[in-house]
Amino acid sequence: MIKLIVSDIDGTLLEDGGNQLNPDYFDVILKLREKGIQFAAASGRQWVSIERTFEPIKKKIFYLSDNGAYVGLCGRNLYLNTIDQETVREMIEDIRAAGLTVMLSGPDVVYMENQDDKFYDWIVNGYRFRAERVADLLQVEAPYIKVSAYRKTDIETATVQIREKYRDRLKITISGDMWMDCMAKGINKGYAVRLLQESLNIAPKETMVFGDQMNDIEMLNQAYYSFAVANARPEVKAAARFQADSNRNNGVLKILKGLL
C-alpha cells in the first residue's frame, strides 16, 4: 500500500519557474490524505515558494525544499542542514568570477546582488520566493543552506570548473538548463525523503516519487514506485522504474487520480 507520495515541482508539476498549479491537485491530495497517504513537495525552491504554490492545502503537506536542505511543514522546520560559512564565501567569489548570477539561501530568505529588475521580478513573482537584495552577499549574516548559480542557458557547461573544485566539499546538482545548486555534503532530495520516511515509519516500497531532473535521481532511488515524467532527462528515465505523461499533460495528476 502507498503511504507517501513525493513530487518535484518545476518540470514535473509545472513549467520551470511557473506558479499556477492545476487546482485538481489540491482536491486529489486531500482525498489521498483521507486514505492515509501523505504528500510531500520536493524542490530546489525555497519553502516559502512551495507554500505559496500549494496555498489551499499548505497545512496538509510536507516541504522538502532547497534540494533537501530544509525539511518541514507549514510554520515549522523539522530538519535544517547548513553549509560552512567559509566554503560559502569562497563559492560566492568563484561564481562571481565565472560571470554567473549568484544567490544565497538562508532558511527563510534568498539573498541576491543582481540589480536586474526583470530577474528579481521573476524570482519573486515567478518562483514566488521571499527575496532580499543586498549590496554584498559576503556581508550577509545568516545560516546558509544553499548557494545557487544562474545562467540563462547551458549552466552545466558554464560550471564545470566550479563543480570540479568543490565536489569533495559540497553536494552540487544541476537543475534544468539554468541552475546549479550547492548544499552541504550528503544533502539531496533523497536524503530528505529518507528522513521523512524514517520519521513516519514508511518504507521505500510504500513510497511513490515523481521527478524530471538530475537533482531528482537520489529521491527516485528512495522509492519503489519511482516515476519519471515524459519530458524528463534520459538519465532520470533510466533511474525510474515507471514513466508518467509529461508535466504539460498533467502526468502526475493522472497517476494520482488512478490511485483514488
Secondary structure as a PSIPRED ss2 file (coil, helix, strand):
# PSIPRED VFORMAT (PSIPRED V4.0)

   1 M C   1.000  0.000  0.000
   2 I C   1.000  0.000  0.000
   3 K C   1.000  0.000  0.000
   4 L E   0.000  0.000  1.000
   5 I E   0.000  0.000  1.000
   6 V E   0.000  0.000  1.000
   7 S E   0.000  0.000  1.000
   8 D C   1.000  0.000  0.000
   9 I C   1.000  0.000  0.000
  10 D E   0.000  0.000  1.000
  11 G C   1.000  0.000  0.000
  12 T C   1.000  0.000  0.000
  13 L C   1.000  0.000  0.000
  14 L E   0.000  0.000  1.000
  15 E C   1.000  0.000  0.000
  16 D C   1.000  0.000  0.000
  17 G C   1.000  0.000  0.000
  18 G C   1.000  0.000  0.000
  19 N C   1.000  0.000  0.000
  20 Q C   1.000  0.000  0.000
  21 L C   1.000  0.000  0.000
  22 N C   1.000  0.000  0.000
  23 P C   1.000  0.000  0.000
  24 D H   0.000  1.000  0.000
  25 Y H   0.000  1.000  0.000
  26 F H   0.000  1.000  0.000
  27 D H   0.000  1.000  0.000
  28 V H   0.000  1.000  0.000
  29 I H   0.000  1.000  0.000
  30 L H   0.000  1.000  0.000
  31 K H   0.000  1.000  0.000
  32 L H   0.000  1.000  0.000
  33 R H   0.000  1.000  0.000
  34 E H   0.000  1.000  0.000
  35 K C   1.000  0.000  0.000
  36 G C   1.000  0.000  0.000
  37 I C   1.000  0.000  0.000
  38 Q E   0.000  0.000  1.000
  39 F E   0.000  0.000  1.000
  40 A E   0.000  0.000  1.000
  41 A E   0.000  0.000  1.000
  42 A E   0.000  0.000  1.000
  43 S C   1.000  0.000  0.000
  44 G C   1.000  0.000  0.000
  45 R C   1.000  0.000  0.000
  46 Q C   1.000  0.000  0.000
  47 W H   0.000  1.000  0.000
  48 V H   0.000  1.000  0.000
  49 S H   0.000  1.000  0.000
  50 I H   0.000  1.000  0.000
  51 E H   0.000  1.000  0.000
  52 R H   0.000  1.000  0.000
  53 T H   0.000  1.000  0.000
  54 F C   1.000  0.000  0.000
  55 E H   0.000  1.000  0.000
  56 P H   0.000  1.000  0.000
  57 I H   0.000  1.000  0.000
  58 K H   0.000  1.000  0.000
  59 K H   0.000  1.000  0.000
  60 K H   0.000  1.000  0.000
  61 I C   1.000  0.000  0.000
  62 F E   0.000  0.000  1.000
  63 Y E   0.000  0.000  1.000
  64 L E   0.000  0.000  1.000
  65 S E   0.000  0.000  1.000
  66 D H   0.000  1.000  0.000
  67 N H   0.000  1.000  0.000
  68 G H   0.000  1.000  0.000
  69 A C   1.000  0.000  0.000
  70 Y E   0.000  0.000  1.000
  71 V E   0.000  0.000  1.000
  72 G E   0.000  0.000  1.000
  73 L E   0.000  0.000  1.000
  74 C C   1.000  0.000  0.000
  75 G C   1.000  0.000  0.000
  76 R E   0.000  0.000  1.000
  77 N E   0.000  0.000  1.000
  78 L E   0.000  0.000  1.000
  79 Y E   0.000  0.000  1.000
  80 L E   0.000  0.000  1.000
  81 N C   1.000  0.000  0.000
  82 T C   1.000  0.000  0.000
  83 I C   1.000  0.000  0.000
  84 D C   1.000  0.000  0.000
  85 Q H   0.000  1.000  0.000
  86 E H   0.000  1.000  0.000
  87 T H   0.000  1.000  0.000
  88 V H   0.000  1.000  0.000
  89 R H   0.000  1.000  0.000
  90 E H   0.000  1.000  0.000
  91 M H   0.000  1.000  0.000
  92 I H   0.000  1.000  0.000
  93 E H   0.000  1.000  0.000
  94 D H   0.000  1.000  0.000
  95 I H   0.000  1.000  0.000
  96 R H   0.000  1.000  0.000
  97 A H   0.000  1.000  0.000
  98 A C   1.000  0.000  0.000
  99 G C   1.000  0.000  0.000
 100 L C   1.000  0.000  0.000
 101 T E   0.000  0.000  1.000
 102 V E   0.000  0.000  1.000
 103 M E   0.000  0.000  1.000
 104 L E   0.000  0.000  1.000
 105 S E   0.000  0.000  1.000
 106 G C   1.000  0.000  0.000
 107 P C   1.000  0.000  0.000
 108 D C   1.000  0.000  0.000
 109 V C   1.000  0.000  0.000
 110 V E   0.000  0.000  1.000
 111 Y E   0.000  0.000  1.000
 112 M E   0.000  0.000  1.000
 113 E C   1.000  0.000  0.000
 114 N C   1.000  0.000  0.000
 115 Q C   1.000  0.000  0.000
 116 D C   1.000  0.000  0.000
 117 D H   0.000  1.000  0.000
 118 K H   0.000  1.000  0.000
 119 F H   0.000  1.000  0.000
 120 Y H   0.000  1.000  0.000
 121 D H   0.000  1.000  0.000
 122 W H   0.000  1.000  0.000
 123 I H   0.000  1.000  0.000
 124 V H   0.000  1.000  0.000
 125 N H   0.000  1.000  0.000
 126 G H   0.000  1.000  0.000
 127 Y C   1.000  0.000  0.000
 128 R C   1.000  0.000  0.000
 129 F C   1.000  0.000  0.000
 130 R C   1.000  0.000  0.000
 131 A E   0.000  0.000  1.000
 132 E E   0.000  0.000  1.000
 133 R E   0.000  0.000  1.000
 134 V C   1.000  0.000  0.000
 135 A C   1.000  0.000  0.000
 136 D C   1.000  0.000  0.000
 137 L H   0.000  1.000  0.000
 138 L H   0.000  1.000  0.000
 139 Q H   0.000  1.000  0.000
 140 V C   1.000  0.000  0.000
 141 E C   1.000  0.000  0.000
 142 A C   1.000  0.000  0.000
 143 P C   1.000  0.000  0.000
 144 Y C   1.000  0.000  0.000
 145 I C   1.000  0.000  0.000
 146 K E   0.000  0.000  1.000
 147 V E   0.000  0.000  1.000
 148 S E   0.000  0.000  1.000
 149 A E   0.000  0.000  1.000
 150 Y E   0.000  0.000  1.000
 151 R C   1.000  0.000  0.000
 152 K C   1.000  0.000  0.000
 153 T C   1.000  0.000  0.000
 154 D C   1.000  0.000  0.000
 155 I H   0.000  1.000  0.000
 156 E H   0.000  1.000  0.000
 157 T H   0.000  1.000  0.000
 158 A H   0.000  1.000  0.000
 159 T C   1.000  0.000  0.000
 160 V H   0.000  1.000  0.000
 161 Q H   0.000  1.000  0.000
 162 I H   0.000  1.000  0.000
 163 R H   0.000  1.000  0.000
 164 E H   0.000  1.000  0.000
 165 K H   0.000  1.000  0.000
 166 Y H   0.000  1.000  0.000
 167 R C   1.000  0.000  0.000
 168 D C   1.000  0.000  0.000
 169 R C   1.000  0.000  0.000
 170 L E   0.000  0.000  1.000
 171 K E   0.000  0.000  1.000
 172 I E   0.000  0.000  1.000
 173 T E   0.000  0.000  1.000
 174 I E   0.000  0.000  1.000
 175 S E   0.000  0.000  1.000
 176 G C   1.000  0.000  0.000
 177 D C   1.000  0.000  0.000
 178 M C   1.000  0.000  0.000
 179 W E   0.000  0.000  1.000
 180 M E   0.000  0.000  1.000
 181 D E   0.000  0.000  1.000
 182 C E   0.000  0.000  1.000
 183 M E   0.000  0.000  1.000
 184 A E   0.000  0.000  1.000
 185 K C   1.000  0.000  0.000
 186 G C   1.000  0.000  0.000
 187 I C   1.000  0.000  0.000
 188 N C   1.000  0.000  0.000
 189 K H   0.000  1.000  0.000
 190 G H   0.000  1.000  0.000
 191 Y H   0.000  1.000  0.000
 192 A H   0.000  1.000  0.000
 193 V H   0.000  1.000  0.000
 194 R H   0.000  1.000  0.000
 195 L H   0.000  1.000  0.000
 196 L H   0.000  1.000  0.000
 197 Q H   0.000  1.000  0.000
 198 E H   0.000  1.000  0.000
 199 S H   0.000  1.000  0.000
 200 L H   0.000  1.000  0.000
 201 N C   1.000  0.000  0.000
 202 I C   1.000  0.000  0.000
 203 A C   1.000  0.000  0.000
 204 P H   0.000  1.000  0.000
 205 K H   0.000  1.000  0.000
 206 E H   0.000  1.000  0.000
 207 T E   0.000  0.000  1.000
 208 M E   0.000  0.000  1.000
 209 V E   0.000  0.000  1.000
 210 F E   0.000  0.000  1.000
 211 G E   0.000  0.000  1.000
 212 D C   1.000  0.000  0.000
 213 Q C   1.000  0.000  0.000
 214 M H   0.000  1.000  0.000
 215 N H   0.000  1.000  0.000
 216 D H   0.000  1.000  0.000
 217 I H   0.000  1.000  0.000
 218 E H   0.000  1.000  0.000
 219 M H   0.000  1.000  0.000
 220 L H   0.000  1.000  0.000
 221 N C   1.000  0.000  0.000
 222 Q C   1.000  0.000  0.000
 223 A C   1.000  0.000  0.000
 224 Y C   1.000  0.000  0.000
 225 Y E   0.000  0.000  1.000
 226 S E   0.000  0.000  1.000
 227 F E   0.000  0.000  1.000
 228 A E   0.000  0.000  1.000
 229 V E   0.000  0.000  1.000
 230 A C   1.000  0.000  0.000
 231 N C   1.000  0.000  0.000
 232 A C   1.000  0.000  0.000
 233 R C   1.000  0.000  0.000
 234 P H   0.000  1.000  0.000
 235 E H   0.000  1.000  0.000
 236 V H   0.000  1.000  0.000
 237 K H   0.000  1.000  0.000
 238 A H   0.000  1.000  0.000
 239 A H   0.000  1.000  0.000
 240 A C   1.000  0.000  0.000
 241 R C   1.000  0.000  0.000
 242 F E   0.000  0.000  1.000
 243 Q E   0.000  0.000  1.000
 244 A E   0.000  0.000  1.000
 245 D C   1.000  0.000  0.000
 246 S C   1.000  0.000  0.000
 247 N C   1.000  0.000  0.000
 248 R C   1.000  0.000  0.000
 249 N C   1.000  0.000  0.000
 250 N C   1.000  0.000  0.000
 251 G H   0.000  1.000  0.000
 252 V H   0.000  1.000  0.000
 253 L H   0.000  1.000  0.000
 254 K H   0.000  1.000  0.000
 255 I H   0.000  1.000  0.000
 256 L H   0.000  1.000  0.000
 257 K H   0.000  1.000  0.000
 258 G H   0.000  1.000  0.000
 259 L H   0.000  1.000  0.000
 260 L C   1.000  0.000  0.000
